[in-house]
Amino acid sequence: MPLNLEPQHGDKKQQLKLALRIAWLDIRRNRGRSALIAALIAVPILMISAALVAGFSKMPSTEETIRTELGQSAGRISLQYSDLASLTQGPKGDLSSVMSDSEAEPEQRNGTLDDFKDLVVSDYDVLPLSSSPLATERGDATLSFNAVIGDVLNPAFDGKYNLLEGRAATGNREALGTPGFMQRFDLQLGDQFSNNAGDFTMVGTVRDSSTNDSIPTFFAAESDMPENFAPGPNETMYYLLGQKPATWALATELNQHGAILTSAELLRNPPTAEQIGAPEDRFADAPSGNGLDLIATGALIATLAMVEVALLAGAAFAVGTRKQRHDLALLAATGAEAGTLKSVVTASGLWLGLIGGVAGALAGTGVGIAWVLLKLRSGENQLWLHIPWPLMLGVILLAPIAGLVSAYVPARAVAKQALNDALRSGRTTSNHSRRNLRRGILWLALSILLLALSASLSVFGIIQDFELRSYLALVLVIAGSIGLISAFILLSAPLLRLVAAKSAWLPLPLRLATRDSARNTGRTVPAVAAVLAAATLSSALLIYWSSASHSENENYQWSYNLNQMALPLSVQEYSPSAVGSVKMASADPFTTRRINAEDVSNAAVKALGPRTSAQTIPGAIDQGECTRLDPDSVELDGILHSPHCSTWALMEPSGHQCFVAPDGKPVDLQDWRCHGSMASDSGFSSLPTIVVGGEEILEALLGRKPSSEALQTLRAGGAVISNPVYLNEDETTTLISYDADADPQESADASQQWSSQRASFSPQSSFPLLATVEEPAKPIPYYAVISPETASRIGMPYDERLVLLSLGELPSDAVNDTLLVALAEAAGENYGPEKLETGPNSSVATALWQLVGLSALVTFSATGITAGLALADGREDHSVLASIGADPRLRKSLSAAQLFLTSIFGTLFGIMAGIVAAGTLQLLFRDMALIIPWTQLAIMLLVVPCAGSAMAWLLTKGRLHVLRHRTLA
């Protein structure tokens, strides 16, 4: 019978089936190793799936938005922009911004229901719902809370408000509350509750779907409120009850009357851009300023996480293929080609990736669902259980890809082995040191080139489109980071050989470990790679968090020094007829009431305790207040002007300007002229621009004892200035008065057309003064301190502006309530302090160390996995040592030294890669300086290898069975 040498169709298909069958049998036979690989792949899939469920559950669908915001009503009308001459709303109504062609006019009154009632009365019933602050006395404290006035349990609000316990209010001064309200004021159903609107009986608990149950909210009927209760236009919504859809045509008519329509019809069927007259994104809320850096950093971290998983699983596959070498050699001996051997190992990656993907997706979905249900049970109402099934399918498909990538390198190594090498029972050593060295250098050069190109795009702005430039730089950073990791992996084998060649002086365990690692690079390199990837991910996280936290601290606007608060000594009060009036015009008159500094100081110190100090701060009179009190003031274009009132400041010397680039940030972020007190015009504080006082006031502002030179300057009639920007070359400063209502004169750089960060004004008068620079502990906004004699000499009017309180400790809520009551008794009703200055987020340092622990845990887990794999793979070596009588301590020391070596290499390379990757990425953002937490990284570099060594010592058994040496005839 002749031999048929024609190619058979479907051979590839048969080869795939065979590979899948053999791989499945191997998985079932080696369940421990297979479960480890599947778990390594499942963990990131679990995290991604849980994050998807949690993230999408925070985004309501259109119907859920309608139910939460409108209940069963057709829509609602708001008048919060009714003082504008003309406006155009977006499809989402008051859920987004509006467009207006003009500012609010001084004589333009706020709108009322009568302005638009004729447009809706024929089709809808109008149900008003108002929100207003109320207050109650609890002990010696006065506590404020939010109140919703209206029929919230009307069937029209089903889905927006829901009764949890009790019954609906039937009038006769009955009220409802959220669970948070009942808990805040320790109320039970049937209890009496007194507030400044009267006495009410609490008869039910209500859930407001638009807020959390923990938010204290009081619900009462409008008929139960006092007669003088009149909420303003920003506090009332008018809900439309009817079956007719509220369309864009109605919204357009309402806009002409100063009203905004938010309706179910507009949310379901938004109008086109042509109907609106502007693109819909014009009405969207402003995006977060740090959105792009979060996207970029998230993409880099996600990529590094997937690389870590692939390398960890790859290390497990590398050990598995060496365990399979006898079976694969037998398969090769039966005539299997190299491609078939490669397919068997990659088929294992496909199977395990699929198993890990399905298991991780199911487990992650379960975790996400449990998290959402737990949040809903705890009273978080801004969650809707959403499972993005298409994205889940995509995530599951990522897992087999990760499995194939993880198995590719070990499969390729097995396929390249010669049949005779595959049949040997001893270990084969790698002869590719030079090749790996050349490849490593090539990958290193390529990655540096990609990262340099990304840095060039960021620094030089080669592409004008910022978004395109940012995403292109991000792609280059990710590619360069992967290349850098690959280069370090390829260079690890030559470096291990170099260390082994120079290890004669090391102790015996380390000497054996270095030589064994250099000889068995097939086991050592995957272990180094896994730790390297984990350390890269961890260090990148640490660097990003440190840099973001530093940027937040640097950009923080300080009002006062840490733990200081101000008590204003003047209060603006409207006339009694205007307070609470819905039709109150923006130009209604008000009076300025002065507060006695001694009374509020004594009351505050008594309430806050003896560790609190109070200092009255005199200073230049505010121009606006001066103008209102001056009988000679005249009104021009709606603004009062007085020839006797000015604003006082320091003149910026020529050449001290801080120029800003087109992105609104200083051209040179490190320029000393762009930092310090009064370096910019932003920020808010009641501090006078020019403070008048002596040593005690200067000490309160500086946060420390002033220098003798500063005190001498004060006594000599000079000024102690807060920023060297305002110091002239001759050691003087120029104090000027100017009209703050005049148009500023911005300085500009003629060559670059850069504008100045600080506006300058034409001075009405100027006075050169001897100056000493004494910068405060924090860049609080004041120019200088001068003595009362100097202020009188130059004719600057001043008076007591505020009382500055310096607290020894943060007050509790109870102490704050006591303070409010004490100040109200001393200064009258509705008087209170400004917000306590607590500075930027104080938990940054704690969070950084927590992140260090998390990063060390990630790296340590990778080290632990590689430790287990290395011990499993090196069991034959330990059996040989045991068979020749080696002491168990030597074998334990050898295991610990092997893990220490791989961990120190991997962690060091990972930190280097993380620094380069994160540093290059942050070049995209000019205002985010690269801050490397050297202390935390050094601790991670020491802890991870030592912990890995300890783990290896503990996991190495003292007694081992001598393995049979298996040979083939």
ROKOL-184234 format. One line per 10 residues: number of its first residue (from 1); their letters; for each residue x, y, z of C-alpha. Coordinates in steps of 0.001 Angstrom, whole numbers, plus 500000, padded with zeros to 6 digits. Layout:
BEGIN
NUM = a = X/Y/Z; ...
% end
This chain:
BEGIN
1 = mplnlepqhg = 500000/500000/500000; 501595/503254/498920; 502390/505869/501587; 500169/508929/501321; 502309/512009/501818; 499616/514509/500923; 498899/517072/503616; 495789/516272/505612; 493205/518999/506011; 492329/519874/509583
11 = dkkqqlklal = 495741/518929/511044; 495914/522197/512946; 492477/521558/514353; 493448/518050/515421; 496673/519393/516941; 494679/521969/518936; 492250/519301/520172; 495131/517067/521201; 496917/519916/522961; 493760/520935/524814
21 = riawldirrn = 493113/517331/525904; 496671/516748/527125; 496719/520128/528841; 493445/519364/530613; 494759/516016/531832; 497908/517732/533116; 495822/520367/534913; 493777/517691/536660; 496907/515783/537636; 498704/518865/539011
31 = rgrsaliaal = 495801/520557/540721; 497874/522518/543231; 500041/524221/540648; 497084/524736/538313; 494975/526247/541089; 497811/528664/541907; 498091/529863/538310; 494320/530183/537942; 494181/532129/541224; 496941/534494/540078
41 = iavpilmisa = 494916/535288/536982; 491619/535414/538875; 492706/537975/541479; 493050/540993/539133; 489950/539888/537226; 488108/539786/540568; 489288/543305/541429; 488384/544686/538004; 484954/543025/538057; 484187/544291/541556
51 = alvagfskmp = 485317/547798/540567; 483085/547704/537473; 480028/546675/539485; 480739/549284/542168; 481509/552015/539628; 478517/551411/537362; 476239/551093/540394; 477044/554721/541189; 475736/555842/537800; 471932/555848/537632
61 = steetirtel = 470067/555103/534447; 467728/557689/532972; 464677/556124/534602; 466447/555902/537942; 467430/559572/537689; 463835/560494/536928; 462513/558474/539860; 465117/559873/542264; 464794/563501/541221; 461175/563803/540118
71 = gqsagrislq = 459332/560835/541567; 456144/560342/539504; 455759/564000/538555; 456098/565298/535007; 458865/567689/535990; 459848/570574/538214; 460503/574268/537776; 463199/576198/539627; 463838/579938/539865; 467429/579946/541064
81 = ysdlasltqg = 468588/581985/538041; 465504/584188/537760; 467509/587354/538461; 469326/586967/535136; 468022/589024/532223; 468055/586057/529831; 469090/582437/530099; 469187/579183/528157; 469014/575859/529938; 470357/572478/528911
91 = pkgdlssvms = 468396/569235/528458; 469024/568276/532093; 467570/571482/533503; 468795/572284/537000; 470915/569103/537027; 473457/570940/534852; 474599/574500/534316; 472803/577202/532324; 473908/579789/529784; 473196/583487/530165
101 = dseaepeqrn = 473986/586486/527995; 474234/588889/530937; 474947/589179/534623; 472263/589764/537225; 470973/593329/537000; 470876/595374/540231; 467188/596230/539834; 466168/592772/538589; 463951/591122/541195; 463817/587391/541769
111 = gtlddfkdlv = 460973/585514/540117; 457862/584059/541696; 455266/581446/540835; 453054/584140/539312; 455652/584787/536602; 455129/581410/534911; 451905/580070/536390; 449890/580839/533261; 452171/578581/531194; 451484/575440/533226
121 = vsdydvlpls = 448213/575872/535103; 446066/574526/532266; 447987/571216/532006; 449385/570592/535474; 448758/570936/539164; 451658/572750/540815; 453049/571275/544037; 455717/573439/545754; 458526/571894/547766; 460849/574167/549724
131 = ssplatergd = 464150/573604/551463; 465173/575880/554302; 467531/575783/557313; 465976/575590/560774; 467555/575431/564227; 466866/573892/567611; 468323/574289/571085; 469880/571228/572644; 471182/571888/576115; 473298/575042/575903
141 = atlsfnavig = 473940/574629/572159; 472027/575697/569063; 472038/573092/566290; 471004/573799/562712; 469475/571302/560286; 467855/571228/556873; 464063/571219/556572; 461962/570246/553548; 458569/571928/553594; 455764/570361/551592
151 = dvlnpafdgk = 453742/567199/551075; 456656/564786/550540; 454447/561672/550816; 452171/562800/548011; 451843/559926/545459; 453568/562223/542963; 456793/561806/544968; 456725/558024/545064; 460300/556882/544457; 461755/560211/545543
161 = ynllegraat = 460487/560058/549119; 459446/556793/550767; 457936/556141/554183; 460107/553717/556187; 458349/553661/559557; 455278/555195/561162; 452623/557053/559195; 452159/560151/557124; 451661/563496/558845; 448012/564583/558956
171 = gnrealgtpg = 448540/568159/560047; 448156/569465/563598; 451907/570129/563839; 452996/566606/562896; 456320/566053/561170; 458614/563417/559663; 462372/562898/559651; 465096/560886/558008; 466773/558104/560033; 469792/560393/560435
181 = fmqrfdlqlg = 467574/563151/561824; 465944/560837/564353; 469359/559559/565444; 470987/563013/565588; 468344/564352/567966; 467698/561036/569777; 464034/560931/568773; 461471/558124/568717; 458125/558056/566936; 455639/560021/569007
191 = dqfsnnagdf = 458266/562285/570604; 457904/566055/570645; 460515/568112/568786; 460908/571848/569265; 462667/574200/566862; 462485/577822/565808; 459396/577030/563693; 457435/575610/566635; 456714/572324/568397; 456112/569175/566302
201 = tmvgtvrdss = 455175/565548/566959; 457388/563080/565064; 455095/560475/563458; 457200/558844/560735; 460596/558145/559203; 461184/559037/555548; 463919/558070/553105; 465112/560758/550709; 466413/558865/547673; 468669/561756/546634
211 = tndsiptffa = 470746/561682/549847; 472013/559211/552413; 469828/558150/555314; 472470/559531/557687; 471811/563120/556534; 469509/564785/559098; 466460/566228/557306; 463169/567422/558807; 459881/567245/556858; 456824/569348/557668
221 = aesdmpenfa = 453720/570672/555933; 453669/574268/554715; 450473/574924/556689; 452322/574150/559937; 455035/576744/559386; 454922/580254/560921; 453306/583049/558935; 456594/584897/558507; 458227/581822/556940; 458946/582752/553323
231 = pgpnetmyyl = 461607/580703/551519; 463570/582417/548794; 463619/581551/545080; 466671/579324/545463; 464872/577288/548102; 461628/576348/546326; 460949/573864/543541; 457567/573699/541809; 456658/570150/540769; 454258/569590/537886
241 = lgqkpatwal = 451559/566964/538443; 449934/565776/535251; 450047/563288/532397; 451187/565642/529641; 454949/565450/528891; 456827/568655/529695; 458621/569298/526398; 461421/571527/525169; 458886/574040/523879; 457651/574585/527439
251 = atelnqhgai = 461258/574838/528667; 461985/577558/526117; 458966/579579/527229; 459892/579160/530878; 463463/580305/530189; 462067/583570/528863; 460429/584075/532263; 463608/583265/534213; 462570/579689/535085; 464291/576343/534408
261 = ltsaellrnp = 462453/573123/533597; 463706/569681/534601; 461349/567053/533221; 461107/563335/532580; 460435/563993/528913; 463619/566033/528449; 465702/563404/530234; 464233/560588/528124; 464224/562472/524815; 466702/565344/524999
271 = ptaeqigape = 466477/568007/522296; 469064/568210/519559; 471887/570741/519497; 470027/572597/516741; 466964/572964/518959; 469040/574133/521888; 471183/576440/519826; 474387/575191/521458; 476208/571871/521892; 474909/569825/524829
281 = drfadapsgn = 478377/569617/526417; 478232/573391/526970; 475816/572667/529798; 477759/569847/531400; 479274/570279/534813; 482886/571355/534771; 485229/568360/534651; 487511/567681/537560; 490868/569366/537238; 492732/566190/538011
291 = gldliatgal = 490649/563918/535785; 493328/563431/533142; 496085/562595/535609; 493786/560045/537264; 493062/558439/533890; 496732/558397/532951; 497896/557062/536298; 495095/554501/536383; 496047/553232/532932; 499720/552919/533895
301 = iatlamveva = 498926/551133/537176; 496445/548778/535488; 499062/547909/532867; 501698/547255/535515; 499218/545111/537431; 498547/542966/534354; 502287/542683/533728; 502743/541540/537325; 500065/538881/536941; 501530/537671/533661
311 = llagaafavg = 505002/537379/535169; 503790/535652/538325; 501775/533176/536300; 504742/532869/533944; 506962/531889/536863; 504455/529206/537830; 504320/527974/534229; 508129/527888/534090; 508230/525612/537132; 505389/523536/535693
321 = trkqrhdlal = 507087/522967/532352; 510223/521754/534127; 508034/519347/536085; 506504/518268/532761; 509797/517842/530935; 509753/514061/531190; 506183/513829/529841; 506941/516325/527092; 510098/514444/526187; 508101/511232/525853
331 = laatgaeagt = 505622/513102/523653; 508511/514363/521522; 509913/510856/521292; 506639/509637/519783; 507092/512073/516904; 505449/515214/518205; 506823/518358/516635; 508061/521382/518506; 504854/523201/517622; 502801/520478/519310
341 = lksvvtasgl = 504867/520711/522495; 504430/524459/522435; 500677/524061/521904; 500363/521776/524951; 501823/524397/527286; 499943/527325/525717; 496755/525260/525868; 497314/525013/529612; 497517/528804/529688; 494280/529013/527706
351 = wlgliggvag = 492463/526603/530039; 493753/528183/533242; 493151/531704/531930; 489561/530807/531083; 489036/529181/534481; 490640/532115/536284; 488663/534639/534225; 485280/533004/534842; 486029/532415/538531; 487411/535926/539016
361 = alagtgvgia = 484498/537561/537183; 481918/535588/539174; 483681/536240/542464; 484222/539926/541625; 480605/540345/540625; 479582/538743/543900; 481891/541040/545858; 480545/544075/543982; 476939/543046/544602; 477670/542426/548283
371 = wvllklrsge = 479309/545852/548575; 476351/547601/546943; 473825/545747/549103; 475853/546521/552224; 475963/550205/551326; 472233/550255/550595; 471549/548540/553902; 473651/551119/555735; 471554/553956/554278; 473528/554945/551170
381 = nqlwlhipwp = 470802/555773/548639; 472932/557018/545757; 473558/553462/544522; 471767/551358/541946; 472765/547749/541353; 474120/547628/537797; 476140/544776/536309; 477765/545750/532973; 477540/542342/531301; 479237/543314/527984
391 = lmlgvillap = 482227/544716/529877; 482261/541655/532119; 482509/539474/529030; 485424/541597/527826; 487148/541240/531185; 486670/537453/531065; 488227/537392/527600; 491243/539252/528971; 491990/536320/531254; 492711/533697/528521
401 = iaglvsayvp = 494880/536290/526799; 496817/536787/530045; 497108/533007/530391; 498454/532645/526847; 500949/535462/527393; 502065/533904/530693; 502585/530494/529082; 504198/531738/525879; 507807/532087/527075; 507923/528724/528927
411 = aravakqaln = 506234/527046/525946; 508738/528570/523569; 511616/527364/525763; 510214/523819/525805; 509658/523798/522052; 513288/524751/521420; 514764/521961/523498; 516417/519182/521595; 515081/515684/522072; 518223/514433/523806
421 = dalrsgrtts = 518223/517414/526209; 514566/516838/526969; 515279/513201/527917; 518056/513999/530384; 517236/513700/534038; 519780/516309/535079; 519264/520005/534769; 520133/521832/531610; 521752/525158/531953; 521153/528151/529788
431 = nhsrrnlrrg = 523788/529085/527267; 522129/532289/526246; 523928/534702/528570; 525473/536761/525790; 522277/536728/523771; 520269/537867/526802; 522833/540590/527481; 522547/541936/523939; 518768/541728/523997; 518618/543386/527403
441 = ilwlalsill = 520784/546282/526266; 518667/546644/523114; 515410/546665/525098; 516905/549112/527581; 517920/551508/524799; 514497/551178/523132; 512613/551826/526374; 514784/554848/527173; 514086/556162/523666; 510310/555754/524127
451 = lalsaslsvf = 510363/557404/527545; 512545/560228/526236; 510114/560776/523358; 507234/560920/525839; 509154/563407/527970; 509854/565540/524888; 506163/565624/524016; 505325/566742/527540; 508101/569295/528049; 508350/570915/524641
461 = giiqdfelrs = 504675/570673/523635; 505469/569383/520148; 501771/568637/519519; 499492/571597/520220; 496381/569567/521062; 496835/568926/524799; 494483/565949/524991; 496039/564216/521966; 499531/564970/523261; 498654/563601/526694
471 = ylalvlviag = 497220/560324/525435; 500094/559822/522993; 502586/560442/525800; 500646/557989/527964; 500939/555269/525319; 504671/555921/525034; 505094/555795/528829; 503249/552469/529060; 505234/550996/526177; 508497/552328/527601
481 = siglisafil = 507684/550966/531066; 506967/547501/529706; 510193/547691/527700; 512132/548768/530785; 510759/545839/532796; 511635/543486/529933; 515148/544907/529768; 515718/544394/533485; 514421/540824/533207; 516768/540044/530332
491 = lsapllrlva = 519709/541670/532144; 519064/539811/535383; 520698/536554/534147; 523995/538213/533102; 524027/540200/536346; 523467/537023/538369; 526408/535411/536583; 528533/538462/537338; 527591/538326/541023; 528325/534581/541122
501 = aksawlplpl = 531760/535160/539624; 532583/537666/542390; 531005/535721/545269; 534090/533954/546657; 534186/536254/549716; 530528/535664/550657; 529381/533271/553408; 528672/529708/552296; 524837/530001/552005; 525034/533160/549920
511 = rlatrdsarn = 527866/531729/547828; 525853/528580/547095; 522756/530697/546387; 524501/532981/543897; 526079/530089/542023; 522855/528057/541974; 520898/531121/540757; 523451/531767/538021; 523381/528109/536940; 519589/527700/537026
521 = tgrtvpavaa = 518516/530965/535447; 515399/529239/534152; 514196/529165/537747; 515755/532380/539049; 514828/534815/536270; 511047/534200/536476; 511239/534713/540244; 513155/537984/539801; 510684/539058/537117; 507660/538445/539334
531 = vlaaatlssa = 509094/540437/542240; 510298/543138/539830; 506802/543650/538400; 505232/543805/541867; 507849/546281/543100; 507361/548430/539995; 503625/548591/540628; 504115/549365/544315; 506738/552060/543813; 504686/553739/541069
541 = lliywssash = 501717/553888/543460; 503858/555356/546228; 505410/557986/543967; 502064/559062/542508; 500461/559375/545940; 503406/561334/547323; 503475/563692/544343; 499705/564234/544326; 499682/564904/548076; 502585/567344/547786
551 = senenyqwsy = 500817/569162/544946; 497641/569406/547034; 499585/570839/549956; 501461/573338/547791; 498268/574621/546131; 496326/574946/549379; 495115/578478/550093; 495787/579332/553727; 493431/581806/555385; 495219/581781/558744
561 = nlnqmalpls = 497898/579746/560475; 497129/576204/561540; 494379/575922/564200; 493462/579588/563996; 490032/581086/563375; 488749/584641/563062; 485885/586449/564764; 484756/589326/562529; 484127/592650/564262; 481542/593920/561788
571 = vqeyspsavg = 478321/592264/560615; 476150/593234/557667; 472442/593171/558446; 469533/593643/556055; 466484/595593/557019; 463800/593520/558814; 461338/593973/555934; 463783/592415/553485; 464766/589363/555529; 462915/586253/554401
581 = svkmasadpf = 461137/588073/551559; 460845/586140/548333; 460930/589343/546297; 464064/590734/547938; 466068/592626/545311; 469811/592303/545044; 470254/596013/545853; 468213/596055/549075; 469917/598275/551715; 471767/596818/554658
591 = ttrrinaedv = 473542/598243/557671; 476920/597436/559214; 476863/596581/562913; 480085/596773/564913; 480995/594018/567397; 482796/594611/570683; 486154/592833/570462; 486530/592275/574193; 483079/590682/574551; 483567/588092/571788
601 = snaavkalgp = 487177/587415/572873; 486163/586622/576434; 483212/584503/575296; 485369/582496/572866; 488199/581862/575342; 485701/580782/577994; 484007/578346/575582; 487199/576942/574048; 489267/576631/577182; 492441/578146/578662
611 = rtsaqtipga = 494684/576795/575891; 493082/579277/573484; 494548/582758/573027; 492773/585741/571457; 494406/588663/569713; 492544/591680/568303; 493879/592553/564841; 493614/596220/563747; 494187/597105/560119; 493296/599183/557102
621 = idqgectrld = 489545/599754/556715; 487909/597808/553909; 487150/600108/550973; 483646/598736/550483; 482698/599239/554118; 484242/602691/554127; 482284/603669/551014; 478973/602505/552475; 479545/604551/555643; 480778/607696/553862
631 = pdsveldgil = 477935/610229/553375; 479790/611719/550401; 479637/608463/548407; 477974/608578/544997; 476607/605715/542913; 477947/605231/539369; 476789/602261/537271; 475392/600565/540356; 478690/600896/542318; 479289/603278/545193
641 = hsphcstwal = 482379/605491/544947; 483922/607722/547586; 486852/610115/547236; 487798/609414/550854; 488071/605610/550657; 490893/603513/549247; 492448/600065/549379; 495949/599804/550842; 498638/597461/549548; 502343/597159/548711
651 = mepsghqcfv = 503646/598041/545272; 505302/595260/543324; 508823/596370/542279; 509776/596265/538646; 511220/592899/537688; 509393/591052/540475; 506418/590034/538366; 505329/586400/538255; 504303/585632/534694; 501804/582909/533910
661 = apdgkpvdlq = 501696/580664/530850; 498576/580135/528694; 497511/577274/530983; 497069/579759/533855; 500045/578463/535851; 503374/580227/536435; 505845/579890/533603; 508463/578754/536094; 506789/576801/538865; 509871/577164/541076
671 = dwrchgsmas = 510144/580952/540630; 510423/582550/544097; 508325/585469/542849; 505315/583156/542481; 505176/581872/546058; 504458/583140/549527; 501922/585491/551086; 499951/587620/548621; 501737/585932/545726; 498398/585682/543902
681 = dsgfsslpti = 495017/587383/544062; 493161/584147/544921; 492068/582956/548342; 489824/584374/551040; 490540/585784/554466; 489196/588520/556706; 492724/589665/557529; 493321/593313/556584; 495818/593766/553789; 497878/596101/555970
691 = vvggeeilea = 497904/595127/559658; 498517/597764/562326; 500083/596577/565583; 503136/595637/567583; 505023/592600/568804; 502036/590553/570049; 500075/590983/566811; 503148/590199/564725; 503713/587029/566759; 500091/585902/566208
701 = llgrkpssea = 500465/586366/562445; 503890/584765/562140; 503104/581780/564343; 506411/582356/566190; 508398/585020/568002; 509417/587848/565634; 513083/588618/565177; 514751/591561/566895; 515382/593124/563485; 511658/593058/562693
711 = lqtlraggav = 510779/594679/566009; 513421/597354/565482; 511979/598085/562025; 508509/598514/563529; 509807/600929/566161; 511715/602878/563492; 508540/603510/561507; 509094/600842/558884; 507108/597812/557704; 507564/594114/558415
721 = isnpvylned = 506558/592574/555079; 505378/588999/554596; 506960/588313/551193; 510338/589312/549711; 508556/589927/546414; 507613/593395/547713; 511126/594325/548887; 512922/596975/546815; 516640/596841/546071; 517334/599562/548659
731 = etttlisyda = 515756/597474/551482; 512542/599506/551415; 508966/598786/550395; 506362/601089/548877; 502973/601340/550579; 500280/602622/548220; 496572/603433/548236; 494445/602777/545159; 490843/602479/543994; 489935/598788/543990
741 = dadpqesada = 486929/599473/541728; 489158/600824/538958; 490333/598614/536114; 493597/596835/536980; 496727/597295/534921; 498087/593834/534221; 501795/593577/533599; 502776/591657/530504; 505937/590264/528977; 506274/591876/525586
751 = sqqwssqras = 508317/589048/524076; 506125/586138/525207; 502784/587937/525747; 502556/586384/529206; 500260/588050/531716; 501214/588679/535313; 499838/586561/538143; 499171/589708/540203; 497187/592687/538994; 498610/596172/539508
761 = fspqssfpll = 496707/599446/540014; 497482/603108/539535; 498389/604415/543028; 496505/607375/544468; 499333/607919/546951; 502579/606131/547796; 504856/606042/550835; 508353/604461/550843; 509077/602675/554130; 512080/600903/555575
771 = atveepakpi = 511296/597161/555341; 512276/593849/556890; 511091/590533/555491; 509537/588207/558061; 507613/585432/556343; 504778/583801/558357; 504739/580084/559109; 502063/579669/556421; 501491/581947/553395; 498500/583741/554937
781 = pyyavispet = 497141/586702/552950; 498433/590007/554308; 501069/592367/552953; 502737/593903/555964; 502536/594996/559598; 503155/598633/560491; 502985/600428/563817; 500033/602672/564798; 502365/605661/564712; 503360/604895/561122
791 = asrigmpyde = 499714/604474/560072; 498839/607856/561595; 501862/609508/559991; 500956/608428/556456; 497230/609063/557003; 496005/605483/556621; 492672/605030/558414; 492435/601843/560460; 490315/600203/563127; 489832/596824/564802
801 = rlvllslgel = 489012/594334/562028; 488844/590926/563717; 489794/588803/566700; 492263/586044/565817; 491851/582919/567945; 494767/580489/568270; 493506/577112/569499; 495614/574623/571404; 493562/571667/570110; 490791/570901/567654
811 = psdavndtll = 487397/571501/569281; 484775/568761/569432; 481253/569187/568044; 479965/569846/571552; 482587/572571/572116; 481707/574117/568746; 478034/574218/569726; 478965/575840/573036; 481091/578412/571181; 478184/579342/568878
821 = valaeaagen = 475859/579852/571837; 478447/581939/573705; 479136/584147/570666; 475412/584598/569993; 474961/585809/573577; 477918/588195/573259; 477378/589522/569732; 473721/588912/568924; 471769/586385/566894; 473218/584846/563710
831 = ygpekletgp = 476786/585755/564662; 479490/583144/564290; 483204/582637/563618; 484846/581882/560320; 485835/578292/559582; 488706/576933/561656; 491905/576701/559612; 492888/573029/559693; 495149/573125/556656; 495244/570565/553847
841 = nssvatalwq = 494330/566944/554394; 496155/565968/557578; 495859/562225/556930; 498306/562271/554012; 501256/560968/556036; 499153/558219/557608; 497733/557245/554231; 501231/557165/552770; 502418/554682/555393; 499263/552636/554864
851 = lvglsalvtf = 500079/552606/551169; 503605/551490/552043; 502104/548563/553934; 499803/547732/551037; 502666/547994/548535; 504892/545830/550711; 502047/543315/550969; 501693/543203/547175; 505421/542728/546716; 505604/540331/549637
861 = satgitagla = 502788/538203/548144; 504719/537994/544895; 507817/537052/546872; 505887/534395/548754; 504528/532869/545573; 507952/532776/543969; 509350/531332/547219; 506910/528454/547052; 507646/527860/543386; 511406/528024/543908
871 = ladgredhsv = 511267/525596/546814; 509127/523196/544819; 511481/523421/541864; 514613/523089/544012; 513405/520106/546015; 515749/517767/544146; 518751/519916/545055; 517756/519900/548710; 517230/516128/548561; 520738/515690/547182
881 = lasigadprl = 522140/517872/549981; 520180/515883/552531; 521394/512593/551064; 525048/513569/551520; 524447/514579/555133; 524072/518364/554860; 522859/519982/558066; 519181/521136/557884; 520319/524618/558911; 522508/524788/555819
891 = rkslsaaqlf = 519562/523898/553591; 517359/526451/555364; 520080/529081/555032; 520467/528217/551342; 516709/528686/550729; 516723/531975/552633; 519762/533205/550689; 518186/532234/547355; 515007/534149/548186; 517004/537115/549503
901 = ltsifgtlfg = 518988/537277/546286; 515999/537136/543951; 513984/539529/546154; 516719/542143/546422; 517328/542050/542664; 513625/542205/541838; 512777/544917/544371; 515725/547116/543401; 514985/546825/539680; 511277/547385/540359
911 = imagivaagt = 511884/550578/542334; 514110/551895/539549; 511477/551083/536909; 508702/552607/539024; 510631/555857/539512; 511355/556192/535805; 507794/555333/534727; 506030/557551/537265; 508484/560410/536757; 508048/560381/532987
921 = lqllfrdmal = 504271/560249/533294; 504146/563205/535672; 505918/565404/533149; 502462/565658/531565; 501331/567799/534483; 503414/570916/535094; 501960/571643/538500; 502691/568179/539910; 506257/567962/541125; 507955/564579/541232
931 = iipwtqlaim = 508247/563608/544900; 510049/560335/545563; 509389/558922/549050; 512918/557653/549608; 512288/556610/553210; 509292/554464/552335; 511011/552954/549296; 514111/552150/551357; 511976/550419/553966; 510265/548385/551250
941 = llvvpcagsa = 513682/547488/549798; 514794/546164/553189; 511580/544582/554445; 510578/542576/551367; 513852/540604/550934; 514164/540009/554687; 510553/538842/554926; 511048/536607/551900; 514148/535090/553441; 512318/534421/556688
951 = mawlltkgrl = 509486/532777/554762; 511899/530561/552839; 513626/529560/556086; 510325/528558/557656; 508997/526728/554610; 512115/524604/554093; 511555/521224/555727; 514147/519867/558101; 513651/516277/556934; 513256/515261/553292
961 = hvlrhrtla = 512707/511989/551511; 515519/511111/549127; 514118/511283/545617; 514771/508465/543202; 517010/509431/540318; 514989/508599/537242; 516810/507769/533979; 515848/506563/530582; 517621/503729/528910
% end
